[in-house]
Amino acid sequence: MDRNLALEVVRVTEAAALAAARLMGRGDRDGADQAATTAMRHTLSALHIDGTVVIGEGERDQAPMLYIGEKVGDGAPGAPAVDIAVDPLEGTNLCATGDWDALAVIAIAEHGQFLAAPDTYMQKLAVGSIGRGVVDIRRSPTENLRALARAKGVDVADLTAIILERPRHAALIDEVRAAGARIRLIRDGDVAGALACCDPATGIDILLGTGGAPEGVLAAAALRCLGGEMQGILTFRSPEEAARARSMGIADPNHVYAIDELAAGDVMFAATGVTDGALLRGVRFFADGAETQSLVMRSRSGTSRVITTRHRFRGQPRYDGDPSPSESMS
């Protein structure tokens, strides 16, 4: 893939973030998600790619756009064939309430390099680069915390785990507390949680627990770029979900997916903050436009850039491939 594409895809997440942020704190999670999806889909159409959505808003009969299998991009001669994983608004509840860490997210890879994850749950374990080869999702949380503490040269009490605040995690939370580690509970947004494991400034060391499988693929794409580690095991909520997974080629329901099985090859990842978070600032609106902050990364080069963009517009931003009449990047 052309390395310049990594800088083009950030326009896609910027457009989605600008649209969703208009509805921040207004209690309309569905409206914010729809606005982000519409803006992302429109901006994707201008990219010079022959793209196929493999992680998206659901099946075609569930989602009018960015559905699994949808073709995106201009499809012009010579356009690279790529697979696309998207979450136009990761953390719909966070945006609806104005809470931290809502993001617009996209990942792009060469064809066949993303796991075609069914819409089910996934048990996840994510750590930064120091944890590579140290932790194992088949071990208990206590064992993994102790192993990670040894690798970092600290006590377990110095570690912080990030966990979704869900009733299903009650036993996990009790065990982590008994092991002596600290916990940051989050209401939503485990892609942001996985990213936080790779930035020492966040104070997060490990992500534990069960969340959406599609989000697991997106998180793996991000951690591939950052040198982190992620492992996952699909967790089905019903026989229908298990049957759906089999129809998508999932032969072993107990398989432990390594990071390279979730997102392989040359991966590009971009995220733009919708609300303020540990990694990125949320959208700031002004009288003549707005400012966004984005993270864009590529696994092949190992580069990650934080881009602050000033969008100048009056009224609503445009989503025609160039989200504003003029912009500056720093």
C-alpha positions as CSV (number, residue, x, y, z in Angstrom):
1,M,0.0,0.0,0.0
2,D,1.1,3.5,-0.8
3,R,2.5,5.1,2.4
4,N,0.7,8.4,1.5
5,L,-2.6,6.6,2.0
6,A,-2.0,6.6,5.8
7,L,-2.2,10.4,5.7
8,E,-5.3,10.3,3.5
9,V,-7.3,8.0,5.8
10,V,-7.0,10.5,8.6
11,R,-9.4,12.7,6.7
12,V,-12.0,9.9,7.0
13,T,-11.8,9.8,10.8
14,E,-11.7,13.6,11.0
15,A,-15.0,13.9,9.1
16,A,-16.6,11.3,11.3
17,A,-15.4,13.0,14.5
18,L,-16.6,16.4,13.4
19,A,-20.1,15.0,12.6
20,A,-20.4,13.1,15.8
21,A,-19.1,15.9,18.0
22,R,-22.0,18.1,16.9
23,L,-24.2,15.8,19.0
24,M,-21.8,15.4,22.0
25,G,-23.7,15.3,25.3
26,R,-27.1,15.6,23.8
27,G,-28.2,12.1,24.8
28,D,-28.7,10.9,21.2
29,R,-26.3,8.0,20.8
30,D,-28.0,6.7,17.7
31,G,-28.1,10.1,16.1
32,A,-24.4,10.6,16.8
33,D,-23.5,7.2,15.4
34,Q,-25.5,7.9,12.2
35,A,-23.9,11.2,11.7
36,A,-20.4,9.8,12.1
37,T,-21.3,6.9,9.8
38,T,-22.7,9.1,7.1
39,A,-19.7,11.4,7.2
40,M,-17.2,8.6,7.1
41,R,-18.9,6.8,4.2
42,H,-19.0,10.0,2.2
43,T,-15.3,10.8,2.8
44,L,-14.3,7.2,2.0
45,S,-15.8,7.5,-1.4
46,A,-13.2,10.1,-2.4
47,L,-10.2,7.9,-1.5
48,H,-8.2,6.3,-4.4
49,I,-8.8,2.7,-3.3
50,D,-10.8,-0.3,-4.2
51,G,-12.0,-1.0,-0.7
52,T,-14.2,-3.7,0.9
53,V,-15.6,-3.2,4.4
54,V,-14.9,-6.4,6.5
55,I,-15.5,-4.9,9.9
56,G,-18.3,-2.4,9.9
57,E,-21.8,-1.4,11.1
58,G,-23.2,-4.9,10.6
59,E,-24.8,-6.9,7.8
60,R,-26.4,-5.2,4.9
61,D,-29.9,-5.7,6.2
62,Q,-28.9,-4.1,9.5
63,A,-26.9,-1.1,8.2
64,P,-27.6,1.1,5.2
65,M,-23.9,2.0,4.8
66,L,-20.5,0.8,5.9
67,Y,-22.1,-2.7,6.1
68,I,-19.9,-5.8,5.8
69,G,-19.0,-6.4,2.2
70,E,-19.8,-2.9,1.0
71,K,-17.4,-1.5,-1.7
72,V,-15.9,1.9,-0.9
73,G,-13.4,4.2,-2.5
74,D,-13.3,5.6,-6.1
75,G,-12.5,2.2,-7.5
76,A,-10.6,3.9,-10.3
77,P,-8.0,2.0,-12.4
78,G,-4.9,1.2,-10.5
79,A,-6.6,1.8,-7.1
80,P,-5.2,-0.7,-4.5
81,A,-7.5,-3.5,-3.3
82,V,-7.7,-3.1,0.4
83,D,-9.9,-4.4,3.3
84,I,-11.3,-1.9,5.7
85,A,-12.3,-2.1,9.4
86,V,-14.2,0.8,10.8
87,D,-16.0,2.1,13.9
88,P,-17.3,5.5,12.9
89,L,-18.1,6.2,16.6
90,E,-16.3,4.0,19.1
91,G,-18.1,4.9,22.3
92,T,-21.6,6.0,21.3
93,N,-22.6,6.2,24.9
94,L,-19.5,8.2,25.7
95,C,-20.4,10.8,23.0
96,A,-24.0,10.9,24.1
97,T,-23.0,11.8,27.6
98,G,-19.9,13.8,26.8
99,D,-17.7,11.3,28.6
100,W,-14.1,10.6,27.9
101,D,-12.4,8.6,25.0
102,A,-15.0,8.6,22.3
103,L,-13.2,8.0,19.0
104,A,-13.7,7.7,15.2
105,V,-11.6,4.8,14.1
106,I,-10.5,3.1,10.8
107,A,-7.9,0.5,9.9
108,I,-6.8,-0.5,6.4
109,A,-4.9,-3.6,5.3
110,E,-4.2,-5.6,2.1
111,H,-6.9,-8.0,1.1
112,G,-7.4,-10.9,3.5
113,Q,-5.3,-9.6,6.3
114,F,-8.1,-8.9,8.9
115,L,-9.9,-11.6,10.8
116,A,-13.5,-11.6,9.5
117,A,-14.8,-11.3,13.1
118,P,-18.4,-12.2,13.7
119,D,-20.6,-9.8,15.7
120,T,-20.0,-11.5,19.0
121,Y,-17.9,-11.1,22.1
122,M,-14.2,-11.7,22.4
123,Q,-12.1,-12.2,25.6
124,K,-9.2,-9.9,25.2
125,L,-5.7,-9.3,26.6
126,A,-3.7,-6.3,25.5
127,V,-0.3,-4.9,26.7
128,G,2.4,-2.6,25.4
129,S,5.7,-3.7,23.9
130,I,7.3,-4.7,27.2
131,G,4.5,-7.3,27.6
132,R,5.1,-9.0,24.2
133,G,5.9,-12.7,24.9
134,V,5.3,-12.2,28.6
135,V,1.5,-12.6,29.0
136,D,-0.8,-15.4,27.9
137,I,-4.6,-15.2,27.8
138,R,-4.8,-18.8,28.8
139,R,-3.3,-18.0,32.2
140,S,-5.2,-16.4,35.0
141,P,-5.3,-12.6,35.4
142,T,-3.2,-12.9,38.6
143,E,-0.5,-14.9,36.7
144,N,-0.4,-12.3,33.9
145,L,-0.2,-9.4,36.3
146,R,2.7,-11.0,38.1
147,A,4.5,-11.8,34.8
148,L,4.0,-8.3,33.5
149,A,5.2,-6.7,36.8
150,R,8.4,-8.8,36.6
151,A,9.0,-7.7,33.0
152,K,8.6,-4.1,33.9
153,G,10.6,-4.4,37.1
154,V,7.8,-3.2,39.3
155,D,5.4,-4.6,41.9
156,V,1.9,-5.7,40.9
157,A,0.7,-2.8,43.0
158,D,2.3,-0.5,40.5
159,L,0.3,-1.8,37.6
160,T,-3.1,-0.5,36.4
161,A,-5.5,-2.6,34.5
162,I,-8.3,-1.1,32.3
163,I,-11.5,-3.1,32.3
164,L,-15.0,-2.5,30.9
165,E,-17.5,-1.9,33.8
166,R,-19.9,-4.7,33.2
167,P,-21.7,-7.2,35.5
168,R,-19.9,-10.1,33.6
169,H,-16.6,-8.7,34.8
170,A,-17.4,-8.9,38.6
171,A,-15.2,-11.9,39.2
172,L,-12.4,-10.5,37.1
173,I,-12.4,-7.2,39.0
174,D,-12.4,-9.1,42.3
175,E,-9.4,-11.1,41.2
176,V,-7.4,-8.1,39.9
177,R,-8.0,-6.3,43.2
178,A,-7.0,-9.3,45.2
179,A,-3.8,-9.5,43.2
180,G,-3.0,-6.0,44.3
181,A,-3.2,-4.1,41.0
182,R,-5.1,-0.9,40.5
183,I,-8.1,-0.7,38.1
184,R,-9.5,1.9,35.8
185,L,-13.1,1.0,35.0
186,I,-14.5,2.4,31.7
187,R,-18.1,2.4,30.5
188,D,-17.2,1.9,26.9
189,G,-14.4,2.2,24.4
190,D,-12.0,-0.7,24.7
191,V,-10.2,0.2,21.5
192,A,-9.1,3.4,23.3
193,G,-8.3,1.2,26.3
194,A,-6.0,-1.1,24.3
195,L,-4.2,1.9,22.8
196,A,-3.7,3.3,26.2
197,C,-1.6,0.2,27.1
198,C,1.1,1.4,24.6
199,D,1.5,4.9,26.0
200,P,3.3,5.2,29.3
201,A,1.8,8.6,29.8
202,T,-1.7,7.1,30.3
203,G,-0.6,5.0,33.3
204,I,-2.4,2.0,31.8
205,D,-0.5,-1.3,31.7
206,I,-2.9,-4.0,30.6
207,L,-6.4,-4.4,29.2
208,L,-8.4,-7.4,30.5
209,G,-12.0,-8.6,29.9
210,T,-14.5,-9.3,27.3
211,G,-15.8,-6.9,24.6
212,G,-16.9,-6.8,21.0
213,A,-15.0,-9.0,18.6
214,P,-15.0,-6.4,15.8
215,E,-13.5,-3.9,18.1
216,G,-10.8,-6.5,19.0
217,V,-9.7,-6.5,15.3
218,L,-9.5,-2.7,15.3
219,A,-7.5,-2.8,18.5
220,A,-5.1,-5.4,17.2
221,A,-4.5,-3.3,14.1
222,A,-3.6,-0.3,16.3
223,L,-1.3,-2.4,18.5
224,R,0.5,-3.9,15.5
225,C,1.5,-0.4,14.6
226,L,2.7,0.4,18.2
227,G,4.6,-2.8,18.8
228,G,2.1,-4.0,21.4
229,E,0.6,-7.4,22.0
230,M,-3.0,-8.6,21.9
231,Q,-4.6,-12.0,22.2
232,G,-8.3,-12.9,21.8
233,I,-10.7,-15.8,22.2
234,L,-14.2,-15.6,20.7
235,T,-17.0,-15.9,23.2
236,F,-20.4,-16.7,21.8
237,R,-23.6,-15.5,23.5
238,S,-25.9,-17.9,21.7
239,P,-26.0,-21.0,19.4
240,E,-27.0,-18.7,16.6
241,E,-23.8,-16.6,17.0
242,A,-21.7,-19.8,17.0
243,A,-23.4,-21.0,13.8
244,R,-22.8,-17.6,12.2
245,A,-19.1,-17.8,13.1
246,R,-18.9,-21.3,11.5
247,S,-20.4,-19.9,8.3
248,M,-17.7,-17.2,8.3
249,G,-15.0,-19.8,8.5
250,I,-14.4,-20.0,12.2
251,A,-13.6,-23.7,12.7
252,D,-12.3,-23.8,16.3
253,P,-14.4,-21.8,18.7
254,N,-11.7,-22.0,21.4
255,H,-8.8,-20.8,19.2
256,V,-6.5,-18.3,20.8
257,Y,-6.0,-15.5,18.2
258,A,-2.6,-13.9,18.2
259,I,-2.2,-10.3,17.2
260,D,-1.0,-11.3,13.7
261,E,-4.0,-13.5,13.2
262,L,-6.3,-10.6,14.0
263,A,-4.6,-8.0,11.8
264,A,-1.7,-9.1,9.6
265,G,0.5,-7.6,6.8
266,D,0.9,-3.9,6.2
267,V,-1.7,-2.2,8.4
268,M,-2.6,1.5,8.6
269,F,-4.6,2.8,11.5
270,A,-6.2,6.2,12.2
271,A,-8.3,7.6,15.0
272,T,-9.6,11.1,15.7
273,G,-10.8,12.2,19.1
274,V,-14.5,13.0,19.4
275,T,-14.4,13.7,23.1
276,D,-11.4,14.4,25.3
277,G,-9.4,11.3,26.2
278,A,-6.2,9.9,27.6
279,L,-4.6,9.9,24.1
280,L,-6.4,12.5,22.0
281,R,-8.2,15.7,22.5
282,G,-11.8,15.9,21.4
283,V,-13.2,18.2,18.7
284,R,-13.0,21.9,19.5
285,F,-15.6,24.1,17.7
286,F,-15.0,27.8,16.9
287,A,-17.0,30.5,15.2
288,D,-15.3,29.8,11.8
289,G,-14.6,26.1,12.1
290,A,-13.1,23.5,14.4
291,E,-9.9,21.8,15.5
292,T,-9.4,18.0,15.6
293,Q,-6.6,15.8,17.0
294,S,-5.8,12.5,15.4
295,L,-3.4,9.6,15.6
296,V,-2.3,8.0,12.4
297,M,0.0,5.0,12.2
298,R,1.5,2.4,9.9
299,S,2.8,-1.1,11.0
300,R,5.4,-1.4,8.2
301,S,7.3,1.7,9.2
302,G,6.4,1.7,12.8
303,T,5.6,5.4,12.6
304,S,2.9,7.1,14.6
305,R,1.9,10.7,14.1
306,V,-0.3,13.0,16.2
307,I,-1.9,15.5,13.8
308,T,-3.7,18.6,14.9
309,T,-5.9,20.0,12.2
310,R,-7.7,23.3,12.0
311,H,-10.8,23.1,9.8
312,R,-12.2,26.3,8.5
313,F,-15.8,26.3,7.5
314,R,-19.0,28.2,8.3
315,G,-22.1,26.2,9.4
316,Q,-21.6,22.5,8.9
317,P,-18.3,21.0,7.7
318,R,-18.1,19.5,4.2
319,Y,-17.5,15.8,3.6
320,D,-16.3,15.6,0.0
321,G,-12.8,14.1,0.6
322,D,-11.5,17.5,1.9
323,P,-13.5,18.2,5.1
324,S,-12.9,21.9,4.9
325,P,-12.1,24.7,2.4
326,S,-8.7,25.2,4.1
327,E,-6.9,23.5,6.9
328,S,-3.6,23.6,8.7
329,M,-1.7,20.6,10.1
330,S,0.8,20.4,12.9
